[in-house]
Amino acid sequence: MKCRHCGSSHLGPFLDLGSAPPSNSYLRPDQLDAPELWYPLIIRVCADCLLVQTEDFAARETFFSDSYAYFSSFSSSWLAHAQGYVEAMAERFGLTAESRVVEVAANDGYLLQYVKARGIPALGIEPTASTAAAARARGIEIRELFFGEDVAQALVADGWSADLTAANNVLAHVPDINDFVRGFATLLKPTGVATFEFPHLLNMVREAQFDTAYHEHYSYLSLTAVIRIFEANGLSVFDVETTPWHGGSLRVFAGRSETAAHALSPNVAAVLDAETAAGMRDLSFYAGFQTAAQRVRNDFLAFLIDCQRQGLSVAAYGAAAKGNTLMNFAGIKPDLISFVVDSNPAKQGMVMPGSRIPIVDMRELERQKPDRVVILPWNLQAEITEQISFIRDWGGKCVTAVPTLTVMP
């Protein structure tokens, strides 16, 4: 294996989760008698450019299929985040009806609906047919493509040179990160701005968020590594913000390197200094993550076994990809967690990959009244705890496993 950015063969260990099926490849009941594909889930760190990355075992189309089941709009707090982003960007960069906004990985139109509502021309790039169809139903123009430099050139030729591009939680999802970033350098107008949001590797390590590792996440990103990748591909980072999303994320602002149209914010140095102070430029920072993942797994498994011994029933909320990573690493099956509730109709009636736990709608909580409900998308803990507060009526309690096993009062 060679580094997907710099080509180095000096790759050290970071995390080995054995093997797992693709985390968003939910199964229909009629598929349960057929074999299920599992791939090694091994993540390494490049000693030269410090990019943390998965080993590749399958093409991207294996993970981002026509039946892709992640729809962004099912989280009300994420919708509010997207609306706030659009308002802030429109004000900061003076976006008008003469501007052009392009979102890469537009999903179901969760963000561009707010751009469209302001009368700003908007275009979404989204390769998965299921979410692209949902975006079109909102009246949003979508090109069903995987983004890269060639696609960017075609968009420019078609009049879509961008004043603003948005790329939320997609920079980690691309196998050819150099081609992907070059695409933004090509697509931007000379004074255009590209924003990228992604979970911060520093928080992933500090908070033992190993369950954010899955095959669709090709890269795990620090600002240190991102700046190197951008500079090699025609972009310069001029600002960065921190957000609480996905356990702690960065929002990076970049422009075309050749024009240098935006003043450098002191925020960039502040985040780089924080990464350096944490030891992220030293390989020893990455060496202990395996032990942290094993601790979370062992504590979670011990909790579930103890519930079984006490006769306490356990369900879960949120058929999230991170939940699949956790349950497959721990070897959880329906004898320990009987069902998973999810508000997304595209997942209801399906079965979790690997663990084979059925996915049901919210009404099942009322019917079965589980004693404990494990919140798998812990990044939405506050929102979900409020949604299912009614479980307290029968003495039910919410549980999270990451970063430490916690049973809420």
NULOLUM-361080 format. One record per residue: residue in one letter; x, y, z of N, C-alpha, C in turn. Coordinates in steps of 0.001 Angstrom, whole numbers, plus 500000, padded with zeros to 6 digits. Layout:
N
aXYZXYZXYZ/...
! end
This chain:
409
m500828498802500000500000500000500000500867501254500000/k500450502248499232501123503542499219500135504634499612/c500645505697500177499804506799500622499015507367499452/r497712507584499664496865508063498578497124509530498241/h497865510245499085498223511618498736499636511706498189/c500637511324498993502026511600498601502731510406497972/g502102509226497982502692508049497358503731507336498195/s503960507786499425504951507149500296504525505727500655/s505501504868500842505231503506501321505493503379502821/h505791504511503483506074504510504920504778504717505710/l504029503642505858502737503705506520502771502911507815/g502427503578508905502447502930510208501057502566510678/p500949501781511747499639501325512237498861502438512929/f497551502398512792496656503310513502495494502541514128/l494788501734513310493615501020513813493344499803512950/d493135498670513602492784497425512911491495496902513528/l490400496982512766489102496523513241488726495172512665/g489716494443512185489449493124511631488800493245510275/s487587492746510137486853492875508884485405493223509200/a484735493804508203483351494232508385482708494398507014/p481391494295506948480710494644505700480667496158505547/p480434496684504352480274498134504199479182498641505136/s479462499733505850478588500159506945477240500705506501/n477112501107505251475822501593504761475142500612503813/s475608499360503813475014498343502935473989497535503723/y472854498169503976471795497526504744471160496409503916/l470684495389504591470181494194503922468659494144503935/r468089493704502836466668493390502810466457492007503436/p465290491765503996465044490444504595465260489295503611/d464986489519502313465151488428501343466616488170500995/q467529488994501539468951488778501291469636488000502415/l468902487663503453469539487090504637470025485664504426/d469531484990503409470009483635503131471198483620502183/a471610484787501705472723484881500753474003485271501495/p475167485001500908476438485422501540476516486939501630/e477221487426502637477417488854502828478906489161502714/l479231490181501909480631490513501685481196491303502861/w482317490845503381483069491550504420484436491899503844/y484958493054504226486276493498503776487134493830504996/p488441493641504894489314494098505991489104495586506248/l489128495974507517488971497381507896490208497789508688/i491222498206507944492540498524508500492902499952508115/i493371500729509087493670502136508872495112502400509283/r495824503143508439497241503403508683497519504901508601/v498675505302509094499084506701509038500357506813508214/c500394507796507317501576508029506487502623508772507315/a503800508191507415504867508807508206505408510073507559/d505155510268506264505702511425505558504754512619505523/c503463512389505213502524513527505125501484513516506230/l501476512472507058500593512333508225499116512179507852/l498838511772506619497465511457506261497112510079506814/v496045510017507599495534508744508115494523508220507116/q494608506935506761493839506432505622493568504945505712/t492445504528505140492118503107505079492916502435503967/e493116501145504129493585500337503012492412500110502066/d492678500090500768491618499924499773491436498450499429/f490177498004499459489880496623499108488728496502498116/a488092497615497787486974497577496848486815498944496209/a486154498983495050485923500245494350484904501084495100/r484951502406494888484050503314495609482586503008495314/e482287502495494108480899502183493759480320501093494652/t481195500271495274480732499248496214480095499885497435/f480617501024497853480162501673499078479121502760498826/f479171503398497647478231504465497331477349504001496168/s476407503128496487475582502477495480474292503256495239/d473491502786494280472227503444493957471252503406495127/s471426502449496037470502502307497164471072502906498455/y472055503780498329472682504416499488471602504980500409/a471687504659501697470556504904502602470785506033503595/y471863506819503439472080507933504362471443509195503786/f470431509717504478469746510938504074469950511985505161/s470544513116504798470929514122505783469738514785506464/s468603514862505789467496515666506289466742515065507462/f467098513876507895466385513267509012466887513760510364/s467873514638510373468325515254511616467938516732511608/s467039517116512516466600518511512566467743519439512966/s468625518976513838469740519821514253470730520017513111/w470917519015512272471807519161511114471208520117510086/l469888520081509919469233521033509027469440522464509524/a469324522654510825469548523984511386470990524430511154/h471920523497511276473331523797511011473519524230509558/a472874523523508634472991523855507215472387525227506914/q471243525519507499470616526823507281471488527949507827/g472056527729509006472956528728509578474183528956508720/y474699527881508136475859527995507239475524528874506048/v474386528615505410474007529379504219473856530854504562/e473219531157505671473043532553506069474389533232506321/a475283532515507002476592533091507324477433533314506066/m477420532351505141478221532483503928477677533572503016/a476357533666502928475760534703502082476145536090502577/e476146536268503903476508537566504463478006537829504344/r478812536842504694480271537052504713480820537320503323/f480319536591502314480917536678500986480009537395499977/g478927538017500468478098538854499615477434538106498475/l476897536952498745476270536144497696474931536752497286/t474673536792495987473454537387495436472899536482494340/a471863536957493684471272536215492565472221536111491384/e473309536880491409474317536796490343475419535789490680/s475395535240491873476428534301492312476098532881491857/r477066532007492053476881530584491772477393529780492967/v476539528893493479476910528021494592476813526573494123/v477865525816494349477888524393494002478208523599495254/e477372522627495557477672521727496673478052520362496126/v479172519854496596479626518508496244479224517574497380/a478609516463497016477950515565497970476718516256498534/a475824516645497642474629517407498008473586516565498709/n473743515263498704472845514331499372471398514625498962/d470492514803499903469077514940499578468620516391499460/g469575517303499296469237518713499160469068519434500477/y469537518827501559469390519370502915469935520804503026/l471026521137502294471668522450502376471247523366501235/l471232522842500022470950523701498870469520524217498863/q468621523577499610467265524119499705467276525533500294/y468222525802501186468312527135501793468991528130500857/v469909527654500033470506528511499005469435528915497998/k468681527927497551467614528167496579466576529140497129/a466250529000498427465244529871499042465681531333499060/r467002531590499015467525532961498987467636533503497562/g467223532719496577467281533167495200468663533119494588/i469556532336495174470926532196494663470995530938493805/p471462531019492569471570529827491726472437528759492386/a471935527517492389472607526440493104472600525165492275/l473682524426492399473826523143491711474419522135492680/g473864520931492681474392519876493529475047518773492721/i476159518264493230476820517091492654476619515965493656/e475995514880493234475667513782494142475634512463493361/p476541511518493673476624510291492883475593509223493223/t474932509304494374474018508225494765472601508552494313/a472005507625493555470708507876492919469604508110493933/s469642507407495054468569507516496035468479508920496617/t469616509486497025469596510825497609469441511905496535/a470000511669495351469850512632494262468379512806493909/a467623511720493906466192511791493603465461512626494647/a465845512483495904465215513273496969465519514751496798/a466738515088496372467098516487496143466306517062494969/r466170516300493920465401516788492759463941517028493142/a463422516204494048462042516398494502461863517736495210/r462972518314495700462943519643496313463155520749495283/g463255520377494020463452521368492969464886521801492778/i465834520992493250467258521338493168467883520632491974/e468653521375491212469349520781490063470515519929490567/i470565518674490107471572517721490566472244517081489366/r473566516968489420474320516159488457474773514898489195/e474385513760488679474631512480489360476014511960488967/l477039512468489651478418512210489273479304512099490501/f480430511405490353481523511504491310482382512697490905/f482654513583491848483356514824491541484859514612491421/g485467515369490528486911515382490353487267516460489350/e488520516504488923488979517577488048488256517586486707/d488022516414486120487338516368484820485913516903484929/v485219516525485986483853517020486190483876518531486386/a484842519037487142484948520476487375485146521225486064/q486001520710485191486237521358483899484954521418483080/a484181520327483133482915520300482397481918521298482985/l481898521453484290480994522409484925481371523840484560/v482665524138484546483122525474484155482689525768482719/a482858524805481834482462524986480440480957525187480306/d480213524689481286478760524792481272478255526019482046/g479180526912482448478778528150483097478628528079484596/w479230527073485227479057526895486661480330527181487450/s481182528084486971482291528544487810481703529113489098/a482256528729490249481572528950491519482152530098492336/d481246530886492927481633531853493950481838531151495289/l481053530094495524481148529320496760480910527855496444/t481769527012496977481501525578496939481436525072498377/a480534524146498596480387523511499909480667522028499757/a481378521477500728481695520046500718481674519563502167/n480505519176502622480337518754504009480458517241504140/n481380516814504977481549515391505285481713514546504025/v482531515041503093482826514281501880484325514194501613/l485126515124502146486569515071501885487161513750502361/a486602513194503415487078511908503924486600510733503084/h485631510972502191484967509874501496485500509607500090/v486623510227499709487079510106498327488387509318498256/p488455508317497383489689507529497277490837508300496635/d490550509147495646491600509942494999491488511375495505/i492070511637496647491895512935497295492585514054496521/n493641513749495783494324514775494996493452515251493833/d492868514324493103491992514689491989490773515457492500/f490250515045493632489080515693494221489385517145494555/v490492517399495232490837518770495619491165519618494391/r491851519050493429492138519801492189490845520245491519/g489806519445491660488518519821491084488001521140491630/f488186521381492922487732522640493507488580523810493021/a489879523602492901490744524657492376490342525036490954/t489866524065490201489407524311488832488049524997488813/l487149524587489694485767525059489670485606526485490202/l486450526899491140486288528214491755486586529354490783/k485818530431490926486201531687490288487486532190490944/p488188533142490333489451533619490923489318534070492375/t488186534653492742487979535086494131487021534164494886/g486713533023494304485766532106494917486299531461496192/v485384530900496971485715530283498249485188528850498269/a486033527944498697485629526550498907485624526267500402/t484531525714500916484483525312502326484351523805502415/f485021523264503397485013521828503641484770521599505130/e483842520744505453483651520342506855483962518855506973/f484689518511508032485053517115508246485384516903509721/p485155515704510235485521515416511623487021515606511831/h487377516219512946488770516520513236489438515287513850/l490516514844513233491240513668513711491681513824515164/l492012515033515563492433515264516944491346514816517916/n490086515144517635488991514732518505488715513237518399/m488864512690517211488670511248517039489573510469517991/v490824510894518093491777510199518961491509510516520424/r491322511785520737491112512177522137489863511537522740/e488807511384521920487522510899522422487248509448522053/a488270508731521614488140507300521293487006507041520304/q486871507903519309485776507782518341486133506812517216/f486542505621517585486974504647516577485818504218515681/d484570504368516149483440503905515357483168504792514150/t483862505934514048483759506742512835484626506174511710/a485311505085511970486112504412510947485249503381510230/y485141503540508935484509502504508109484986502677506682/h484652501702505833485268501648504508485014502899503682/e483829503514503841483510504708503070484357505904503473/h484965505853504652485867506916505095487289506537504703/y487735507047503583489070506721503092490157507478503855/s489817508669504382490812509498505057490264510014506379/y491190510279507340490862510806508671491791511997508850/l491217513194509014491918514400508620492287515329509770/s493531515750509756494024516850510581494181518062509678/l494207519260510277494462520446509468495872520401508905/t496803519828509665498185519700509195498244518962507867/a497557517826507773497558517039506540496767517735505445/v495638518337505795494786518979504792495513520133504111/i496228520935504863496963522052504250497982521529503245/r498674520467503586499644519891502647498963519406501375/i497842518724501527497118518204500365496606519343499500/f496040520369500134495502521493499376496609522227498624/e497707522512499308498788523264498663499364522524497464/a499335521196497506499840520402496387498871520377495209/n497642520869495444496613520744494415495900522064494105/g496572523179494384496080524456493899495167525233494821/l495032524817496087494206525551497040495048526017498223/s494673527151498788495322527657499994494271527883501073/v494521527348502258493614527530503383493822528924503963/f492730529689504120492873531033504690492107531212505995/d491235530265506344490528530366507615490053528973508021/v489769528821509307489237527558509827488403527870511051/e487300527147511178486432527247512342486240525861512927/t485953525798514204485613524520514828484105524474515030/t483535523279514879482106523069515109481955521812515964/p480815521653516630480620520476517471480182519234516718/w479975519332515423479352518247514678480251517028514573/h479616515856514598480308514571514448481456514419515444/g481193514846516667482195514690517709483263515751517709/g483103516783516905484078517874516807484676517939515422/s484260518925514633484688519034513240485408520350512981/l486077520396511837486661521629511331485886522074510098/r485688523380509977485208523972508723486371524779508165/v486897524324507051488074524933506439487643525779505247/f488209526980505156487953527899504042489216527947503176/a489036527808501875490187527826500976489856528594499709/g490891529147499101490764529822497821491833529326496861/r491770529786495640492769529385494649494127529970495009/s495132529134495013496471529565495442497027530662494564/e496750530588493264497378531526492335496862532946492500/t495643533108493043495084534453493173495275535035494573/a495361534169495593495561534609496982494635535778497318/a493332535589497059492374536678497164491864536924498578/h492233536073499535491655536176500874492759536263501927/a492568537155502876493559537353503939493606536143504864/l494803535830505332495000534679506206494526535006507614/s493654534151508152493142534344509510494100533727510531/p494229534334511712495043533732512778494459532407513275/n493206532110512911492612530831513319493404529645512786/v493994529823511604494741528711510993495935528337511866/a496725529317512258497878529049513114497453528487514459/a496315528959514979495851528489516284495534527000516261/v494861526533515204494532525096515116495788524278514857/l496667524771514000497927524060513758498745523943515041/d498782525006515815499518524972517080498899523965518046/a497576523891518071496901522925518941497233521497518527/e497295521244517236497653519910516753499096519572517121/t499977520540516955501390520316517308501530520054518803/a500844520851519618500917520686521073500385519326521512/a499416518796520774498862517474521105499780516335520666/g500796516658519855501731515626519395501401515026518062/m500535515667517268500077515059516021501144514994514939/r502251515671515114503344515567514142504298514418514469/d503998513700515536504818512570515978503994511288515859/l504569510243515298503831508993515085503366508361516387/s504002508703517498503575508131518772502153508554519128/f501687509704518605500321510157518856499307509131518367/y499632508432517293498686507535516642498773506104517176/a499814505817517930500117504423518272499161503815519286/g498545504638520153497717504073521216496242503959520896/f495858504269519669494431504310519351493797502924519362/q494555501921518971494028500554518975493579500144520378/t494382500471521365494043500128522752492774500834523193/a492614502102522801491403502852523156490162502211522539/a490262501782521281489131501135520618488763499830521309/q489751499076521680489486497807522359488835498023523720/r489231499092524409488611499389525709487127499696525544/v486777500538524571485375500858524328484595499602523980/r485146498783523083484481497536522687484246496633523882/n485265496437524693485154495512525817484136495994526847/d484149497298527123483197497842528091481759497720527580/f481569497962526297480228497872525709479714496432525738/l480568495525525345480166494117525335479860493632526752/a480695494025527715480459493632529112479132494186529612/f478802495428529231477531496031529629476352495229529084/l476401494865527806475297494131527196475132492741527817/i476227492089528089476155490763528718475583490876530126/d475968491932530838475443492137532182473934492410532136/c473476493195531146472037493422530997471303492110530758/q471875491265529910471251489969529622471147489126530883/r472193489116531681472173488342532925471136488877533903/q470924490203533894469943490808534801468514490741534263/g468362490248533047467036490189532443466548491522531910/l467476492459531620467122493760531071467137493698529542/s466067494146528922466005494150527459466709495395526923/v467382495234525763468173496324525176467803496485523704/a467532497724523312467358498093521911468370499184521595/a468357499656520364469247500753519974468468501754519143/y468987502980519094468380504027518279469434504523517289/g469027504583516005469897505155514977470695504107514237/a470223503712513057470941502728512245472067503427511491/a472989503971512272474071504788511720475262503930511342/a476042504431510381477240503694509966478176503472511142/k478331504492512009479225504336513157478718503242514083/g477399503082514175476847502004514983477189500636514428/n477210500531513106477591499261512494479046498925512771/t479914499928512734481318499689513072481453499172514493/l480779499836515433480845499428516832480332498006517022/m479171497712516481478560496399516737479303495271516047/n479833495533514862480574494467514189481941494233514817/f482583495281515315483852495093516022483637494332517322/a482498494577517971482198493908519240481516492559519050/g481113492237517822480454490958517579479036490885518114/i478331492027518135476982492073518686475991491456517694/k475046490682518228473992490053517437472641490340518095/p471526489884517487470202490211518036469916489642519422/d470738488710519908470498488214521270470870489254522316/l471699490226521953472109491263522896471410492602522637/i471154492927521375470362494108521011469276493617520063/s468022493703520502466957493022519767466507493755518510/f466565495096518512466175495843517322466799497236517377/v466820497910516220467317499280516103466205500142515521/v465908501237516203464908502188515718465594503215514821/d464923503578513719465446504651512870464275505392512251/s464399506714512134463323507543511602463307507585510080/n464324507022509434464443507049507975463658505883507374/p462570506147506634461800505053506037462620504169505108/a463693504713504520464531503902503620465267502802504364/k465434502941505678466120501928506478465143501004507204/q463951501480507474462972500668508191462598499427507379/g462542498298508054462286497032507375463540496362506856/m464668497056506930465953496490506524466626495854507737/v467819495319507517468575494642508562469982495230508586/m470518495450509773471861496013509918472899495061509300/p473852495585508524474869494719507933475745494089509012/g476055492827508825476935492131509765476203491608510973/s475666492489511779475003492063513015473638491445512761/r473031491751511629471720491221511232470608491619512210/i470721492763512827469702493255513747468644494018512941/p467347493730513156466301494380512353466162495867512687/i465826496662511650465614498104511789464112498366511712/v463596499080512694462150499282512819461851500767513019/d460550501093513031460176502483513260459994502743514755/m459738504008515078459697504461516464458636503737517291/r457556503310516650456458502688517391456889501422518131/e457968500814517645458420499579518285458912499827519712/l459417501027519979459814501343521358458615501272522290/e457486501840521864456273501805522679455752500389522840/r455871499589521779455351498222521844456165497346522786/q457504497412522643458351496466523382458902497033524691/k458902498340524836459331498997526076460665498445526613/p461742498611525820463044498110526284463531498858527514/d464299498144528336464843498759529553465985499728529249/r466738499448528219467870500286527848467828500534526335/v468146501766525925468221502110524501469597502714524237/v470395502033523439471740502495523095471644503486521934/i472119504700522157472135505714521101473406505502520287/l473258504962519090474429504656518259475038505915517634/p474243506854517072474838508115516600475005509081517772/w476049508863518570476262509630519790476425511118519517/n476775511468518282476909512886517928475559513603517958/l474458512855517929473119513427518001472450513092519329/q473248512856520347472734512383521638471649513309522201/a471889514609522219470923515529522812469595515491522060/e469671515515520740468463515488519917467684514197520127/i468384513070520122467717511775520233467165511551521637/t467924511928522646467446511771524023466131512493524225/e466003513673523629464755514420523725463635513709522959/q463958513185521771462953512517520945462353511300521646/i463168510581522392462689509334523005462594509457524525/s462375510669524993462282510877526443461139510080527062/f460184509670526236459036508912526753459418507542527303/i460637507044527008461010505729527545461132505770529067/r461261506972529621461327507087531081460003506675531723/d458912506707530949457602506339531495457591504913532030/w458403504047531462458468502667531962459826502348532609/g460578503398532920461865503196533580463013502954532638/g462800503182531333463867502997530364464948504073530481/k466166503714530098467287504649530167468079504621528866/c468619505782528498469471505882527318470919505567527684/v471645505032526703473022504592526918473868505054525737/t475087505488525991476075505690524931477328504893525274/a478048504457524234479249503635524433480543504398524203/v480483505518523468481664506283523083481559507682523659/p482619508215524289483960507651524476484064506662525637/t483071506711526553483029505752527659481590505308527837/l481404504102528347480074503561528577479344504435529601/t478212504999529202477460505897530061475986505528530027/v475409505275531204473958505054531333473387506344531902/m472498506981531154471961508281531570470863508100532611/p470754509027533530469721508915534563468313509074533991/
! end
